Amino acid sequence: MFYNFDYMIFMIPAFVLMMITSWYVKSAYKKWSRVASSSQMTGLQAAQRLISAGGLFGVKVEEIGGNLSDNYDPRTKVLHLSKGVAETASVASLAVSAHELGHAMQDSEDYLPLRFRAALVPMVNIGSYLGWILIMIGLFLNYTNLAWIGVFAFAGGAVFALATLPVEMNASNRARKLLADSGLITSPQEMRGVGTVLNAAALTYVAALATALLQLLYFVNLVGGRRRN
């Protein structure tokens, strides 16, 4: 019922955008991971220095597996760095480390958009699971109002994707300032590399928002079409 030709019409642009974005992120990271930073600090060393410079003494740094799996966990106050970032003294490593520390700074300051996004998580988890079930039952029983409730529940994913954008943009802005103020990045070339890596990463969140919106529009069209019929 759901995954038909109409679904592909809505989602093919999103799939193409995600593929292009993924390629661009990997390409930007690969290019600037080959450019050594003038500070000669690995991502792990830079993170430890920036933690001290930013007064984030409660934040710990741990290495994790995976590629570009870096993240900051506000529950445990742990910054996780992938091996490629943690052990490499490159412009890309500095950009990734500083970006994740930007999230740690947001956490320490109770940054409102970050709190708002975190508050959405339970709703999104329930909505993404329950939404399509309500849509399916509503359409099967020809109870359109129930299907619309499912659409609204499913819309939480798009709201979450939208709420993520300002959080990530702010973390990237903080990263640029952290690297410049600390002296870890000094030359225009290095700053350009940092900007390229951070901008490429930001595009993944734009692509995620576009995907969520297109999927939501498909369900709106599906339920709306059933009502018209």
Backbone hydrogen bonds in HBPLUS format (Angstrom, degrees):
<---DONOR---> <-ACCEPTOR-->    atom                        ^
c    i                          cat <-CA-CA->   ^        H-A-AA   ^      H-
h    n   atom  resd res      DA  || num        DHA   H-A  angle D-A-AA Bond
n    s   type  num  typ     dist DA aas  dist angle  dist       angle   num
A0004-ASN N   A0002-PHE O   3.11 MM   2  5.93 127.0  2.40 107.5  92.7     1
A0008-MET N   A0004-ASN O   3.22 MM   4  6.62 152.7  2.30 148.4 155.2     2
A0009-ILE N   A0005-PHE O   3.05 MM   4  6.40 149.8  2.14 148.1 156.6     3
A0010-PHE N   A0006-ASP O   3.16 MM   4  6.50 154.5  2.22 148.5 154.0     4
A0011-MET N   A0007-TYR O   2.92 MM   4  6.09 155.3  1.98 148.7 156.5     5
A0012-ILE N   A0008-MET O   2.83 MM   4  5.50 152.0  1.90 149.5 150.9     6
A0014-ALA N   A0011-MET O   3.00 MM   3  5.11 116.7  2.42 100.4 116.3     7
A0015-PHE N   A0011-MET O   2.88 MM   4  6.19 158.0  1.93 159.1 166.0     8
A0016-VAL N   A0012-ILE O   2.93 MM   4  6.14 163.0  1.95 158.1 162.0     9
A0017-LEU N   A0013-PRO O   2.95 MM   4  6.11 160.3  1.99 143.8 149.6    10
A0018-MET N   A0014-ALA O   2.89 MM   4  6.09 157.9  1.94 150.0 155.8    11
A0019-MET N   A0015-PHE O   2.99 MM   4  6.20 155.1  2.05 146.1 152.7    12
A0020-ILE N   A0016-VAL O   2.95 MM   4  6.21 162.8  1.98 154.2 158.5    13
A0021-THR N   A0017-LEU O   2.90 MM   4  6.01 161.7  1.93 148.8 154.4    14
A0022-SER N   A0018-MET O   2.88 MM   4  5.98 160.4  1.92 145.8 151.3    15
A0023-TRP N   A0019-MET O   3.01 MM   4  6.20 160.0  2.05 145.8 151.1    16
A0024-TYR N   A0020-ILE O   2.92 MM   4  6.15 156.9  1.98 147.8 154.4    17
A0025-VAL N   A0021-THR O   2.90 MM   4  6.11 161.3  1.93 155.3 159.6    18
A0026-LYS N   A0022-SER O   3.08 MM   4  6.24 170.6  2.09 150.7 153.3    19
A0027-SER N   A0023-TRP O   2.88 MM   4  5.99 153.7  1.95 145.7 153.9    20
A0028-ALA N   A0024-TYR O   2.87 MM   4  6.00 164.8  1.89 150.5 154.2    21
A0029-TYR N   A0025-VAL O   2.94 MM   4  6.07 166.3  1.96 152.4 156.6    22
A0030-LYS N   A0026-LYS O   2.88 MM   4  5.90 159.3  1.93 142.5 149.0    23
A0031-LYS N   A0027-SER O   2.98 MM   4  6.12 161.0  2.01 147.6 152.5    24
A0032-TRP N   A0028-ALA O   3.08 MM   4  6.26 173.3  2.09 152.5 154.1    25
A0033-SER N   A0029-TYR O   2.81 MM   4  5.75 128.2  2.08 143.1 155.9    26
A0034-ARG N   A0031-LYS O   3.30 MM   3  5.66 154.0  2.37 102.6 110.2    27
A0035-VAL N   A0032-TRP O   3.36 MM   3  5.03 156.8  2.42  90.9  97.7    28
A0092-ALA N   A0032-TRP O   3.29 MM  60  5.07 157.9  2.34 116.4 113.2    29
A0091-VAL N   A0035-VAL O   2.98 MM  56  6.02 153.0  2.05 170.4 176.5    30
A0037-SER N   A0089-ALA O   3.25 MM  52  5.99 157.3  2.30 118.4 123.5    31
A0040-GLN N   A0037-SER O   3.05 MM   3  5.36 150.4  2.14 107.3 116.1    32
A0046-ALA N   A0042-THR O   2.87 MM   4  6.05 163.3  1.90 154.6 159.7    33
A0043-GLY N   A0085-VAL O   3.12 MM  42  5.22 126.8  2.42 162.7 157.3    34
A0047-ALA N   A0043-GLY O   2.95 MM   4  6.05 152.9  2.02 139.9 147.4    35
A0044-LEU N   A0086-ALA O   3.20 MM  42  4.42 160.6  2.24 115.2 113.4    36
A0048-GLN N   A0044-LEU O   3.06 MM   4  6.35 158.6  2.11 149.8 154.8    37
A0049-ARG N   A0045-GLN O   3.00 MM   4  6.27 153.6  2.07 146.3 153.7    38
A0050-LEU N   A0046-ALA O   2.84 MM   4  6.04 160.2  1.88 153.0 158.5    39
A0051-ILE N   A0047-ALA O   2.85 MM   4  6.01 143.8  1.98 145.3 155.2    40
A0052-SER N   A0048-GLN O   3.32 MM   4  6.55 155.1  2.39 139.1 143.9    41
A0053-ALA N   A0049-ARG O   2.95 MM   4  6.23 161.7  1.99 148.3 154.0    42
A0054-GLY N   A0050-LEU O   2.82 MM   4  5.82 148.6  1.92 141.5 149.1    43
A0056-LEU N   A0051-ILE O   2.83 MM   5  4.89 151.1  1.91 152.4 154.8    44
A0055-GLY N   A0052-SER O   3.23 MM   3  5.13 156.9  2.28  99.2 106.1    45
A0059-VAL N   A0056-LEU O   3.07 MM   3  5.72 167.6  2.09 122.8 126.2    46
A0060-LYS N   A0077-LYS O   3.01 MM  17  6.48 160.2  2.05 156.4 161.5    47
A0079-LEU N   A0060-LYS O   2.68 MM  19  6.01 171.7  1.68 163.5 165.0    48
A0062-GLU N   A0079-LEU O   2.88 MM  17  6.19 162.2  1.91 155.9 159.1    49
A0081-LEU N   A0062-GLU O   2.87 MM  19  6.25 159.0  1.91 156.5 163.6    50
A0064-ILE N   A0081-LEU O   2.89 MM  17  5.84 156.4  1.94 135.7 140.4    51
A0071-ASN N   A0080-HIS O   3.02 MM   9  5.27 153.4  2.10 137.4 145.1    52
A0080-HIS N   A0071-ASN O   2.76 MM   9  5.27 161.6  1.79 174.3 177.3    53
A0073-ASP N   A0078-VAL O   2.96 MM   5  5.44 172.8  1.96 157.4 158.6    54
A0077-LYS N   A0073-ASP O   2.84 MM   4  5.62 127.6  2.12 147.4 163.5    55
A0078-VAL N   A0073-ASP O   3.36 MM   5  5.44 145.1  2.49 139.5 143.7    56
A0085-VAL N   A0082-SER O   3.09 MM   3  5.42 126.7  2.39 105.1 118.2    57
A0086-ALA N   A0082-SER O   2.82 MM   4  5.97 175.0  1.82 166.7 168.4    58
A0087-GLU N   A0083-LYS O   2.99 MM   4  5.82 162.4  2.02 151.5 154.0    59
A0094-LEU N   A0090-SER O   3.17 MM   4  6.47 157.7  2.22 147.8 153.0    60
A0095-ALA N   A0091-VAL O   3.05 MM   4  6.31 156.8  2.11 148.9 155.2    61
A0096-VAL N   A0092-ALA O   3.02 MM   4  6.27 163.9  2.04 154.8 158.0    62
A0097-SER N   A0093-SER O   2.98 MM   4  6.10 170.0  2.00 152.0 155.2    63
A0098-ALA N   A0094-LEU O   2.95 MM   4  5.99 165.5  1.97 148.5 153.0    64
A0099-HIS N   A0095-ALA O   2.98 MM   4  6.08 151.6  2.06 142.6 150.8    65
A0100-GLU N   A0096-VAL O   3.12 MM   4  6.38 164.7  2.14 154.5 156.9    66
A0101-LEU N   A0097-SER O   3.03 MM   4  6.29 148.3  2.13 144.2 153.7    67
A0102-GLY N   A0098-ALA O   2.87 MM   4  6.13 129.5  2.13 137.8 151.8    68
A0102-GLY N   A0099-HIS O   2.98 MM   3  4.94 128.7  2.25  92.8 107.6    69
A0103-HIS N   A0100-GLU O   3.12 MM   3  5.20 127.2  2.41  94.2 106.9    70
A0104-ALA N   A0100-GLU O   3.22 MM   4  6.66 145.2  2.35 135.1 144.6    71
A0105-MET N   A0101-LEU O   2.90 MM   4  6.23 149.5  2.00 146.7 154.1    72
A0106-GLN N   A0102-GLY O   3.02 MM   4  6.30 152.6  2.09 141.6 149.1    73
A0107-ASP N   A0103-HIS O   2.92 MM   4  6.18 155.5  1.98 147.7 154.1    74
A0108-SER N   A0104-ALA O   2.99 MM   4  6.24 156.6  2.04 145.8 151.7    75
A0109-GLU N   A0105-MET O   3.05 MM   4  6.21 138.9  2.23 143.7 154.0    76
A0111-TYR N   A0106-GLN O   2.91 MM   5  4.88 175.1  1.91 148.9 149.7    77
A0110-ASP N   A0107-ASP O   3.23 MM   3  5.14 163.7  2.26 103.1 107.8    78
A0114-LEU N   A0111-TYR O   3.02 MM   3  5.49 124.7  2.34 111.2 125.2    79
A0115-ARG N   A0111-TYR O   3.11 MM   4  6.44 154.2  2.18 151.4 159.4    80
A0116-PHE N   A0112-LEU O   2.85 MM   4  6.09 159.2  1.89 159.5 165.9    81
A0117-ARG N   A0113-PRO O   2.99 MM   4  6.14 159.5  2.03 142.0 147.1    82
A0118-ALA N   A0114-LEU O   3.00 MM   4  6.22 158.3  2.05 145.7 151.8    83
A0119-ALA N   A0115-ARG O   2.93 MM   4  6.14 148.0  2.03 144.9 153.7    84
A0120-LEU N   A0116-PHE O   3.18 MM   4  6.46 129.8  2.45 139.1 151.6    85
A0120-LEU N   A0117-ARG O   3.08 MM   3  5.18 137.1  2.27  97.7 109.9    86
A0121-VAL N   A0118-ALA O   3.25 MM   3  5.46 147.9  2.35 102.8 111.3    87
A0124-VAL N   A0120-LEU O   2.88 MM   4  6.06 160.1  1.92 162.0 168.8    88
A0125-ASN N   A0121-VAL O   2.91 MM   4  6.07 163.5  1.93 158.6 162.6    89
A0126-ILE N   A0122-PRO O   3.06 MM   4  6.25 161.5  2.09 150.1 154.6    90
A0127-GLY N   A0123-MET O   2.79 MM   4  5.85 163.4  1.82 148.3 154.2    91
A0128-SER N   A0124-VAL O   2.85 MM   4  5.82 163.5  1.88 149.9 153.5    92
A0130-LEU N   A0126-ILE O   2.74 MM   4  5.82 169.6  1.75 161.3 165.0    93
A0131-GLY N   A0127-GLY O   2.70 MM   4  5.04 150.4  1.78 133.7 142.6    94
A0134-LEU N   A0130-LEU O   2.99 MM   4  6.27 160.0  2.03 160.0 164.9    95
A0135-ILE N   A0131-GLY O   2.97 MM   4  6.26 155.9  2.03 150.1 157.7    96
A0136-MET N   A0132-TRP O   2.94 MM   4  6.04 160.9  1.98 141.2 146.1    97
A0137-ILE N   A0133-ILE O   2.92 MM   4  6.14 167.9  1.94 153.3 156.4    98
A0138-GLY N   A0134-LEU O   2.83 MM   4  5.83 161.2  1.87 144.7 151.1    99
A0139-LEU N   A0135-ILE O   2.95 MM   4  6.09 160.0  1.99 150.3 155.2   100
A0140-PHE N   A0136-MET O   2.91 MM   4  6.01 157.4  1.97 146.1 153.2   101
A0141-LEU N   A0137-ILE O   2.89 MM   4  6.00 158.9  1.93 152.4 157.2   102
A0143-TYR N   A0138-GLY O   2.63 MM   5  4.58 145.7  1.74 146.4 151.5   103
A0142-ASN N   A0139-LEU O   3.20 MM   3  4.78 149.8  2.30  91.1  99.9   104
A0146-LEU N   A0143-TYR O   3.15 MM   3  5.70 127.5  2.44 110.8 122.3   105
A0147-ALA N   A0143-TYR O   3.30 MM   4  6.69 154.5  2.37 146.0 153.4   106
A0148-TRP N   A0144-THR O   2.88 MM   4  6.23 151.0  1.96 153.8 162.0   107
A0149-ILE N   A0145-ASN O   3.08 MM   4  6.39 146.6  2.20 140.6 149.2   108
A0150-GLY N   A0146-LEU O   3.09 MM   4  6.45 149.8  2.19 143.7 151.6   109
A0151-VAL N   A0147-ALA O   2.98 MM   4  6.39 145.9  2.10 143.1 152.8   110
A0152-PHE N   A0148-TRP O   2.95 MM   4  6.28 161.0  1.99 152.5 156.1   111
A0153-ALA N   A0149-ILE O   2.93 MM   4  6.20 152.1  2.01 145.6 153.9   112
A0154-PHE N   A0150-GLY O   2.85 MM   4  6.05 153.9  1.92 146.5 154.0   113
A0155-ALA N   A0151-VAL O   2.94 MM   4  6.14 130.0  2.20 140.2 153.8   114
A0156-GLY N   A0153-ALA O   3.33 MM   3  5.93 165.9  2.36 111.8 115.9   115
A0157-GLY N   A0154-PHE O   3.32 MM   3  6.26 158.5  2.37 124.1 126.1   116
A0158-ALA N   A0155-ALA O   3.06 MM   3  5.39 124.4  2.39 105.5 118.4   117
A0159-VAL N   A0155-ALA O   3.12 MM   4  6.49 158.1  2.17 153.0 159.6   118
A0160-PHE N   A0156-GLY O   2.88 MM   4  6.07 157.1  1.93 148.5 154.7   119
A0161-ALA N   A0157-GLY O   2.99 MM   4  6.20 157.4  2.04 142.7 148.7   120
A0162-LEU N   A0158-ALA O   2.94 MM   4  6.15 152.4  2.02 145.0 152.5   121
A0163-ALA N   A0159-VAL O   2.88 MM   4  6.12 154.2  1.95 147.8 155.2   122
A0164-THR N   A0160-PHE O   2.97 MM   4  6.15 132.4  2.21 142.3 154.7   123
A0168-GLU N   A0164-THR O   2.99 MM   4  6.23 161.8  2.03 163.2 168.0   124
A0169-MET N   A0165-LEU O   2.93 MM   4  6.11 165.7  1.95 161.4 165.8   125
A0170-ASN N   A0166-PRO O   3.00 MM   4  5.95 158.2  2.05 138.5 144.5   126
A0171-ALA N   A0167-VAL O   3.08 MM   4  6.27 152.2  2.16 140.2 147.9   127
A0172-SER N   A0168-GLU O   3.01 MM   4  6.27 151.5  2.09 146.2 153.4   128
A0173-ASN N   A0169-MET O   2.98 MM   4  6.29 155.4  2.04 147.8 154.6   129
A0174-ARG N   A0170-ASN O   2.93 MM   4  6.17 156.9  1.99 149.0 155.2   130
A0175-ALA N   A0171-ALA O   2.94 MM   4  6.14 146.3  2.05 138.5 148.1   131
A0176-ARG N   A0172-SER O   3.04 MM   4  6.37 158.5  2.09 152.4 155.8   132
A0177-LYS N   A0173-ASN O   3.20 MM   4  6.46 162.3  2.24 146.5 150.9   133
A0178-LEU N   A0174-ARG O   2.80 MM   4  5.99 160.5  1.83 153.6 159.6   134
A0179-LEU N   A0175-ALA O   3.00 MM   4  6.15 167.4  2.01 154.7 157.1   135
A0180-ALA N   A0176-ARG O   3.06 MM   4  6.21 155.2  2.12 144.6 151.6   136
A0181-ASP N   A0177-LYS O   2.82 MM   4  5.84 171.0  1.83 155.1 158.2   137
A0182-SER N   A0178-LEU O   3.03 MM   4  5.94 149.2  2.12 142.0 149.9   138
A0185-ILE N   A0179-LEU O   3.21 MM   6  5.45 153.8  2.28 136.3 130.7   139
A0183-GLY N   A0180-ALA O   3.23 MM   3  5.31 148.1  2.34  99.9 109.2   140
A0191-MET N   A0187-SER O   3.08 MM   4  6.41 163.0  2.11 153.3 158.1   141
A0192-ARG N   A0188-PRO O   2.87 MM   4  6.04 149.6  1.97 144.5 153.0   142
A0193-GLY N   A0189-GLN O   2.95 MM   4  6.24 151.3  2.03 145.6 153.4   143
A0194-VAL N   A0190-GLU O   2.89 MM   4  6.21 158.8  1.93 153.2 158.6   144
A0195-GLY N   A0191-MET O   2.93 MM   4  6.12 160.9  1.97 145.4 150.8   145
A0196-THR N   A0192-ARG O   2.92 MM   4  6.13 152.6  1.99 145.1 152.5   146
A0197-VAL N   A0193-GLY O   3.03 MM   4  6.27 165.5  2.06 153.8 156.5   147
A0198-LEU N   A0194-VAL O   2.98 MM   4  6.15 167.4  2.00 154.6 158.4   148
A0199-ASN N   A0195-GLY O   2.86 MM   4  5.87 158.1  1.90 146.7 153.3   149
A0200-ALA N   A0196-THR O   2.97 MM   4  6.05 154.4  2.03 143.9 150.9   150
A0201-ALA N   A0197-VAL O   3.08 MM   4  6.30 156.8  2.13 144.2 150.3   151
A0202-ALA N   A0198-LEU O   2.98 MM   4  6.21 150.5  2.06 143.2 151.5   152
A0203-LEU N   A0199-ASN O   3.16 MM   4  6.44 140.8  2.32 141.7 150.6   153
A0203-LEU N   A0200-ALA O   3.20 MM   3  5.28 128.9  2.48  95.8 108.6   154
A0204-THR N   A0201-ALA O   3.07 MM   3  5.52 143.0  2.22 107.0 116.9   155
A0205-TYR N   A0202-ALA O   3.08 MM   3  5.49 132.6  2.31 106.3 117.6   156
A0206-VAL N   A0202-ALA O   3.27 MM   4  6.68 147.3  2.38 143.5 152.9   157
A0207-ALA N   A0203-LEU O   2.87 MM   4  6.09 159.5  1.91 149.8 154.8   158
A0208-ALA N   A0204-THR O   2.93 MM   4  6.12 146.7  2.04 135.5 144.9   159
A0209-LEU N   A0205-TYR O   3.01 MM   4  6.16 151.9  2.09 138.6 145.3   160
A0210-ALA N   A0206-VAL O   2.97 MM   4  6.26 160.1  2.01 149.3 154.7   161
A0211-THR N   A0207-ALA O   2.93 MM   4  6.13 156.5  1.99 146.9 153.2   162
A0212-ALA N   A0208-ALA O   2.98 MM   4  6.18 161.1  2.02 146.8 151.6   163
A0213-LEU N   A0209-LEU O   2.92 MM   4  6.11 160.3  1.96 153.0 158.4   164
A0214-LEU N   A0210-ALA O   2.96 MM   4  6.09 161.0  2.00 148.6 153.7   165
A0215-GLN N   A0211-THR O   2.99 MM   4  6.14 157.6  2.04 147.9 154.1   166
A0216-LEU N   A0212-ALA O   2.98 MM   4  6.12 153.4  2.05 141.2 149.0   167
A0217-LEU N   A0213-LEU O   2.84 MM   4  6.08 156.0  1.90 147.6 154.5   168
A0218-TYR N   A0214-LEU O   2.97 MM   4  6.21 146.2  2.09 140.6 149.4   169
A0219-PHE N   A0215-GLN O   3.19 MM   4  6.56 158.3  2.24 147.1 151.2   170
A0220-VAL N   A0216-LEU O   2.92 MM   4  6.23 155.2  1.98 150.7 158.5   171
A0221-ASN N   A0217-LEU O   2.85 MM   4  6.02 159.2  1.90 147.4 152.9   172
A0222-LEU N   A0218-TYR O   2.80 MM   4  6.04 149.8  1.89 146.3 155.7   173
A0223-VAL N   A0219-PHE O   2.93 MM   4  6.08 172.3  1.94 153.0 153.9   174
A0224-GLY N   A0220-VAL O   2.80 MM   4  5.76 157.6  1.85 145.1 153.0   175
A0225-GLY N   A0221-ASN O   2.83 MM   4  5.71 148.1  1.93 135.4 143.9   176
A0226-ARG N   A0222-LEU O   3.16 MM   4  6.36 147.3  2.27 137.1 145.2   177
A0227-ARG N   A0223-VAL O   3.08 MM   4  6.42 152.9  2.15 147.8 154.5   178
A0228-ARG N   A0224-GLY O   3.07 MM   4  6.36 156.7  2.12 145.3 151.2   179
A0229-ASN N   A0225-GLY O   3.00 MM   4  6.21 147.7  2.11 141.7 150.6   180
